[in-house]
Amino acid sequence: MISVEEAKKLINEHTPHLKPIVKALSQASNHVLAEDVYGAYDIPAFRQSSMDGYAISFESTKIELDLVGEMAAGTEKMLSLKPGEAIRIFTGAPLPEGADTVIMQEKVIKTGNKIQVNDEKLTSGANVRPVGAEIKAGELAIEKGNVLSPAALAFLAGIGIYEVTVFPMPKISIILTGNELQKPGRPLKFGQVYESNSYSLSAALKNEGITDIEILNAEDSLEKLTDVFEKALQASDVVLLTGGVSVGDYDFVLQASVACGVEQLFHKVKQKPGKPLFFGRQAQKIVFGLPGNPSSVLNCYYNYLVPAIKKLSGKAVHLKEIKAVLTHDYKKPGGLTHFLKGNYRDGKATPLAAQESYRLSSFAIANCLIELREAQESFNAGDVVTVILI
């Protein structure tokens, strides 16, 4: 049995980055760039008006100017401006030849087809976007390692990029073990419980941007579990098994992992809930054997799966950890790190009721896990503790 810190270290060391792929920009949201992206063109490719107004030569601001035409965004015909002339122009339109400044429409006095500049603060080049103001051809646009946010996608689209090389999101299989499991919506027979782990894990994974999720069921049989396990390893980057990871007569995950050629990296962590956690690897595939109790599953997910998933997809590996003041006394035995379902607000962390590993009622309203370190047994209100925001 290893410590929480040792478990996290081993997971990080043995979780690879997935092989980069090329994706259309429209499909790359929330992915991490695996290569630098460079501008292919000067953007804007022409001198461009940044507002509705009038294109003029700055030298002509002291005289009345003749309006000789207009240029709108998307125009394909270039106009020329002579001394003493102005051209009506709109946001995004190319600047006419002979013009170097745009005066906003509110800053002119217009009489028929003539205008007079009425802006003493106007400067040469005002309201004009130079060629390459956004990016120049060959210039670095976004470095590898950055997450493609909505703004990043818009920036790349705006400079003409249509596909990018990114780290893919992992494909994940969830194997549910246990003959006692019944689907919600069906009547419970004697000895059955409603299955909930697929709902929590699927929802949590989707919050991380993962949509390629397969839910599989395996009976409490070594042969049948091994068969399902082998198929999941072939199809997925990550296999999650819930239940069957202890050492009871009907717990077959450890034996099935051996049969499937999975290298065990650890089994059992000094923590509560989730002590029986298993982690292994087969080539580039990683495997988590999670306890069956719902709170244990979620505790292991937030502490161990989230960093692994982030690393697989090229993201920075870190939890949302902060320091907070404990609001209540708490005692626990030494030797295990406890993760309490809690509520964090205004710098304070409050443990909730119903901390048992089979109970989800408190997890349903929790916004954090309160980490109480392994060696310490007594915690007092006012102590500063680590909180993992969820």
C-alpha positions as CSV (number, residue, x, y, z in Angstrom):
1,M,0.0,0.0,0.0
2,I,1.4,3.4,-1.0
3,S,0.8,7.0,-0.1
4,V,-1.4,9.4,-2.0
5,E,1.7,11.3,-3.2
6,E,3.4,8.1,-4.4
7,A,0.3,7.1,-6.3
8,K,0.1,10.5,-8.0
9,K,3.8,10.3,-8.9
10,L,3.5,6.8,-10.4
11,I,0.5,7.8,-12.5
12,N,2.2,10.9,-13.9
13,E,5.4,8.9,-14.7
14,H,3.5,6.1,-16.5
15,T,0.8,8.1,-18.3
16,P,2.0,9.0,-21.9
17,H,1.0,11.8,-24.2
18,L,-1.3,10.5,-26.9
19,K,0.1,10.7,-30.5
20,P,-0.7,14.0,-32.1
21,I,-3.3,14.1,-34.9
22,V,-4.4,16.7,-37.5
23,K,-7.9,18.0,-36.9
24,A,-10.1,20.5,-38.7
25,L,-10.2,23.8,-36.7
26,S,-14.0,23.4,-36.3
27,Q,-13.4,20.1,-34.4
28,A,-10.4,21.2,-32.3
29,S,-12.1,23.0,-29.5
30,N,-10.5,22.4,-26.1
31,H,-7.6,20.5,-27.6
32,V,-3.9,21.3,-27.0
33,L,-1.7,22.3,-29.8
34,A,1.1,19.8,-30.5
35,E,2.9,22.1,-32.9
36,D,3.5,25.8,-33.2
37,V,1.2,27.6,-35.6
38,Y,2.5,30.3,-37.9
39,G,0.7,32.9,-39.9
40,A,0.5,32.1,-43.6
41,Y,-0.5,35.7,-44.7
42,D,-0.3,39.3,-43.6
43,I,-3.5,40.0,-41.7
44,P,-5.1,42.3,-42.6
45,A,-3.7,41.9,-46.1
46,F,-4.5,45.6,-46.9
47,R,-4.8,48.9,-45.0
48,Q,-8.2,48.6,-43.4
49,S,-10.6,51.1,-41.8
50,S,-11.4,50.4,-38.2
51,M,-14.7,52.3,-38.2
52,D,-17.4,54.0,-40.2
53,G,-16.3,57.4,-41.4
54,Y,-14.4,59.1,-44.2
55,A,-11.1,58.2,-45.8
56,I,-8.9,61.3,-46.3
57,S,-5.4,62.5,-46.6
58,F,-4.3,64.0,-43.3
59,E,-2.9,67.0,-45.2
60,S,-6.4,67.9,-46.3
61,T,-7.9,68.3,-42.9
62,K,-8.0,72.1,-43.0
63,I,-10.1,72.4,-46.2
64,E,-13.5,71.4,-47.3
65,L,-13.4,68.1,-49.1
66,D,-15.5,66.7,-52.0
67,L,-17.2,63.3,-51.5
68,V,-16.3,61.3,-54.6
69,G,-17.4,57.7,-53.7
70,E,-17.6,55.1,-51.0
71,M,-15.9,51.8,-50.0
72,A,-17.6,49.1,-48.0
73,A,-16.2,45.9,-46.5
74,G,-15.8,43.2,-49.2
75,T,-15.4,45.6,-52.1
76,E,-13.3,44.3,-54.9
77,K,-12.6,47.6,-56.6
78,M,-9.9,49.9,-55.3
79,L,-10.6,53.6,-55.5
80,S,-8.1,56.5,-55.6
81,L,-8.2,59.7,-53.6
82,K,-7.0,63.0,-55.0
83,P,-6.1,66.1,-53.0
84,G,-9.2,67.8,-51.7
85,E,-11.3,64.6,-51.9
86,A,-12.8,62.2,-49.4
87,I,-14.4,58.8,-49.7
88,R,-17.1,57.4,-47.5
89,I,-15.8,54.3,-45.9
90,F,-17.1,51.5,-43.6
91,T,-15.5,49.3,-40.9
92,G,-13.3,46.6,-42.5
93,A,-13.1,48.2,-45.9
94,P,-9.8,48.7,-47.7
95,L,-8.3,52.2,-47.5
96,P,-8.4,54.0,-50.9
97,E,-5.1,54.9,-52.6
98,G,-4.0,58.3,-51.6
99,A,-5.7,58.1,-48.2
100,D,-3.8,57.7,-44.9
101,T,-6.4,58.6,-42.2
102,V,-10.1,57.8,-41.4
103,I,-12.1,60.5,-39.6
104,M,-15.1,59.1,-37.8
105,Q,-18.5,60.1,-39.2
106,E,-19.5,61.9,-36.0
107,K,-16.4,64.3,-36.4
108,V,-17.3,65.9,-39.7
109,I,-19.7,68.6,-40.8
110,K,-21.4,67.4,-43.9
111,T,-23.1,69.8,-46.4
112,G,-24.4,68.1,-49.5
113,N,-21.5,66.3,-51.1
114,K,-18.9,68.1,-49.1
115,I,-17.4,67.5,-45.6
116,Q,-15.3,69.6,-43.2
117,V,-13.2,67.8,-40.6
118,N,-14.2,68.9,-37.1
119,D,-11.7,67.1,-34.9
120,E,-8.8,69.0,-33.5
121,K,-7.3,65.8,-31.9
122,L,-7.2,63.9,-35.2
123,T,-3.7,62.5,-35.9
124,S,-2.2,61.1,-39.2
125,G,-3.0,57.4,-39.6
126,A,-5.9,57.5,-37.1
127,N,-8.4,54.7,-37.4
128,V,-6.4,52.7,-39.9
129,R,-5.3,49.1,-39.4
130,P,-1.9,48.7,-41.1
131,V,-1.0,45.7,-43.2
132,G,0.0,42.8,-40.9
133,A,-1.3,44.5,-37.8
134,E,-2.8,41.3,-36.5
135,I,-0.1,39.0,-37.8
136,K,2.6,38.9,-40.5
137,A,3.3,36.0,-42.8
138,G,5.7,33.6,-41.1
139,E,5.1,35.1,-37.6
140,L,4.4,32.8,-34.7
141,A,0.6,32.8,-34.1
142,I,0.2,30.4,-31.1
143,E,2.8,28.2,-29.5
144,K,2.4,24.5,-29.0
145,G,1.1,23.6,-25.6
146,N,-1.7,26.1,-25.6
147,V,-5.3,25.0,-25.2
148,L,-7.6,26.0,-28.2
149,S,-10.1,28.2,-26.4
150,P,-13.0,29.8,-28.4
151,A,-10.9,33.0,-28.7
152,A,-7.9,31.0,-30.0
153,L,-10.1,29.2,-32.6
154,A,-11.4,32.5,-33.7
155,F,-7.9,34.0,-34.0
156,L,-6.6,31.1,-36.1
157,A,-9.7,31.1,-38.3
158,G,-9.2,34.9,-38.8
159,I,-5.7,34.4,-40.0
160,G,-6.7,31.7,-42.5
161,I,-5.8,28.5,-40.5
162,Y,-8.3,25.7,-41.2
163,E,-6.6,22.7,-39.6
164,V,-4.2,22.1,-36.7
165,T,-2.0,19.4,-35.2
166,V,-3.3,18.6,-31.7
167,F,-3.2,16.0,-29.0
168,P,-6.4,14.0,-29.2
169,M,-8.8,13.4,-26.4
170,P,-8.5,9.9,-25.0
171,K,-11.0,7.2,-25.9
172,I,-12.3,5.7,-22.6
173,S,-14.1,2.5,-21.8
174,I,-15.9,2.1,-18.5
175,I,-16.4,-1.5,-17.4
176,L,-19.1,-2.0,-14.7
177,T,-18.7,-5.1,-12.7
178,G,-21.1,-6.6,-10.3
179,N,-24.1,-9.0,-10.6
180,E,-26.0,-6.9,-8.2
181,L,-26.3,-3.8,-10.5
182,Q,-29.6,-2.7,-11.9
183,K,-30.3,0.1,-14.3
184,P,-32.3,3.1,-13.0
185,G,-35.9,3.0,-14.1
186,R,-36.2,-0.7,-13.6
187,P,-37.7,-2.3,-10.5
188,L,-35.1,-3.6,-7.9
189,K,-35.1,-7.3,-7.2
190,F,-33.9,-8.7,-3.9
191,G,-30.2,-8.1,-3.5
192,Q,-29.9,-5.5,-6.3
193,V,-28.7,-1.9,-6.2
194,Y,-29.1,0.8,-8.8
195,E,-26.0,1.4,-10.8
196,S,-24.8,5.0,-10.7
197,N,-21.0,5.0,-11.4
198,S,-21.5,5.2,-15.2
199,Y,-23.5,8.3,-14.7
200,S,-21.0,10.1,-12.5
201,L,-18.0,9.1,-14.6
202,S,-19.5,9.9,-18.0
203,A,-20.7,13.3,-16.8
204,A,-17.3,14.1,-15.3
205,L,-15.4,13.0,-18.4
206,K,-17.7,15.1,-20.6
207,N,-16.9,18.1,-18.4
208,E,-13.2,17.5,-19.4
209,G,-14.2,17.6,-23.1
210,I,-14.2,13.8,-23.6
211,T,-17.0,12.4,-25.6
212,D,-15.7,9.0,-26.9
213,I,-16.9,7.0,-24.0
214,E,-18.1,3.3,-24.1
215,I,-20.0,1.8,-21.2
216,L,-19.5,-2.0,-20.8
217,N,-20.9,-4.5,-18.4
218,A,-19.1,-7.6,-17.1
219,E,-20.6,-10.3,-14.9
220,D,-18.7,-11.5,-11.8
221,S,-16.8,-14.1,-13.7
222,L,-13.1,-14.2,-14.5
223,E,-13.6,-15.5,-18.0
224,K,-16.3,-13.0,-18.9
225,L,-14.5,-10.0,-17.3
226,T,-11.3,-11.0,-19.1
227,D,-13.1,-11.1,-22.4
228,V,-14.7,-7.6,-21.9
229,F,-11.4,-6.3,-20.6
230,E,-9.4,-7.4,-23.7
231,K,-11.9,-5.8,-26.1
232,A,-11.8,-2.5,-24.1
233,L,-8.0,-2.4,-24.2
234,Q,-8.1,-2.8,-28.0
235,A,-10.7,-0.1,-28.4
236,S,-9.6,2.5,-25.9
237,D,-6.7,4.6,-24.5
238,V,-8.0,4.3,-20.9
239,V,-9.9,1.5,-19.3
240,L,-11.8,2.2,-16.1
241,L,-13.2,-0.7,-14.1
242,T,-15.6,-0.1,-11.2
243,G,-15.9,-2.7,-8.5
244,G,-14.2,-6.0,-8.2
245,V,-10.9,-4.5,-7.2
246,S,-10.6,-5.8,-3.7
247,V,-9.6,-9.4,-2.7
248,G,-13.0,-11.0,-2.2
249,D,-14.2,-14.3,-3.8
250,Y,-16.0,-12.3,-6.5
251,D,-13.4,-9.7,-7.1
252,F,-11.7,-10.6,-10.4
253,V,-10.1,-7.3,-11.6
254,L,-6.6,-8.2,-10.5
255,Q,-6.7,-11.6,-12.1
256,A,-8.2,-10.3,-15.3
257,S,-5.5,-7.6,-15.5
258,V,-2.8,-10.3,-15.4
259,A,-4.7,-12.3,-18.0
260,C,-4.8,-9.3,-20.3
261,G,-1.1,-8.5,-19.9
262,V,-1.6,-5.3,-17.8
263,E,1.4,-4.4,-15.7
264,Q,0.4,-3.6,-12.2
265,L,2.0,-0.3,-11.0
266,F,0.2,-0.2,-7.7
267,H,-2.7,-1.6,-5.8
268,K,-4.1,0.1,-2.7
269,V,-3.5,3.6,-1.6
270,K,-3.3,4.9,2.0
271,Q,-6.6,6.9,1.6
272,K,-10.2,7.0,2.6
273,P,-12.4,6.6,0.6
274,G,-10.9,4.6,-2.3
275,K,-8.2,2.5,-0.6
276,P,-8.4,-0.5,-3.1
277,L,-7.4,1.7,-6.1
278,F,-5.5,-0.1,-8.8
279,F,-3.4,1.4,-11.6
280,G,-1.7,-0.4,-14.4
281,R,-0.4,-0.1,-17.9
282,Q,-0.5,-2.2,-21.1
283,A,1.9,-0.6,-23.7
284,Q,0.4,2.9,-24.2
285,K,-2.9,2.0,-22.6
286,I,-3.6,2.9,-18.9
287,V,-6.0,1.1,-16.6
288,F,-7.7,2.2,-13.4
289,G,-9.4,-0.3,-11.2
290,L,-11.8,1.8,-9.1
291,P,-13.7,0.7,-5.9
292,G,-17.4,0.1,-6.5
293,N,-18.7,2.5,-3.8
294,P,-19.9,5.7,-5.6
295,S,-18.0,8.2,-3.4
296,S,-14.8,6.2,-3.7
297,V,-15.2,6.3,-7.5
298,L,-15.5,10.1,-7.5
299,N,-12.8,10.7,-5.0
300,C,-10.4,8.6,-7.2
301,Y,-11.6,10.4,-10.3
302,Y,-10.9,13.9,-9.1
303,N,-7.5,13.0,-7.5
304,Y,-6.1,10.6,-10.0
305,L,-8.0,10.4,-13.2
306,V,-8.2,14.1,-13.9
307,P,-4.4,14.6,-13.9
308,A,-4.0,11.4,-16.1
309,I,-6.6,12.6,-18.6
310,K,-5.0,16.0,-18.8
311,K,-1.5,14.5,-19.5
312,L,-2.9,12.2,-22.2
313,S,-4.4,15.1,-24.0
314,G,-1.3,17.3,-23.6
315,K,-2.7,19.7,-20.9
316,A,-1.0,21.0,-17.8
317,V,-1.2,18.4,-15.1
318,H,-2.6,20.0,-12.0
319,L,-5.6,19.9,-9.7
320,K,-7.6,23.0,-8.6
321,E,-6.0,23.1,-5.2
322,I,-6.2,26.0,-2.7
323,K,-5.7,26.6,1.0
324,A,-8.7,27.1,3.2
325,V,-9.6,27.4,6.9
326,L,-11.4,24.4,8.4
327,T,-14.6,25.4,10.1
328,H,-15.1,22.3,12.3
329,D,-12.9,20.0,14.4
330,Y,-12.2,16.6,12.9
331,K,-10.5,13.5,14.2
332,K,-9.3,10.5,12.2
333,P,-6.9,7.6,12.6
334,G,-3.4,8.1,11.5
335,G,-2.0,6.2,8.5
336,L,-4.6,7.2,5.9
337,T,-5.2,10.5,4.1
338,H,-8.9,11.4,4.3
339,F,-10.8,13.2,1.6
340,L,-13.9,14.8,3.0
341,K,-16.8,15.9,0.9
342,G,-17.1,19.6,1.7
343,N,-18.3,23.1,0.9
344,Y,-15.8,25.8,0.2
345,R,-16.9,29.5,0.5
346,D,-15.1,32.7,1.3
347,G,-11.8,31.0,2.2
348,K,-13.5,28.5,4.5
349,A,-14.0,24.7,4.1
350,T,-16.9,23.0,5.9
351,P,-17.1,19.1,6.0
352,L,-20.5,17.8,5.1
353,A,-22.5,15.0,6.7
354,A,-22.8,11.5,5.2
355,Q,-19.0,10.9,4.6
356,E,-19.4,7.2,4.1
357,S,-18.1,5.8,0.8
358,Y,-21.4,4.4,-0.3
359,R,-23.3,7.7,0.2
360,L,-23.6,10.3,-2.6
361,S,-26.1,12.7,-1.0
362,S,-23.4,14.9,0.4
363,F,-21.3,14.6,-2.8
364,A,-24.3,15.8,-4.8
365,I,-24.0,19.2,-3.1
366,A,-20.3,19.3,-2.4
367,N,-18.0,21.7,-4.3
368,C,-14.7,20.5,-2.9
369,L,-12.8,17.7,-1.3
370,I,-11.0,18.6,1.9
371,E,-7.7,16.8,2.2
372,L,-6.6,15.7,5.6
373,R,-3.0,14.4,5.5
374,E,-2.1,10.9,6.4
375,A,0.1,11.4,9.5
376,Q,-2.1,13.9,11.4
377,E,-5.0,12.6,13.5
378,S,-6.6,15.7,15.0
379,F,-7.7,18.8,13.1
380,N,-9.1,21.8,14.8
381,A,-11.4,24.6,13.5
382,G,-9.2,27.3,12.2
383,D,-6.5,25.0,10.9
384,V,-5.4,25.6,7.3
385,V,-6.0,22.6,5.0
386,T,-5.7,21.8,1.3
387,V,-8.9,21.9,-0.6
388,I,-9.5,20.4,-4.1
389,L,-12.2,22.3,-5.9
390,I,-14.6,20.1,-7.9
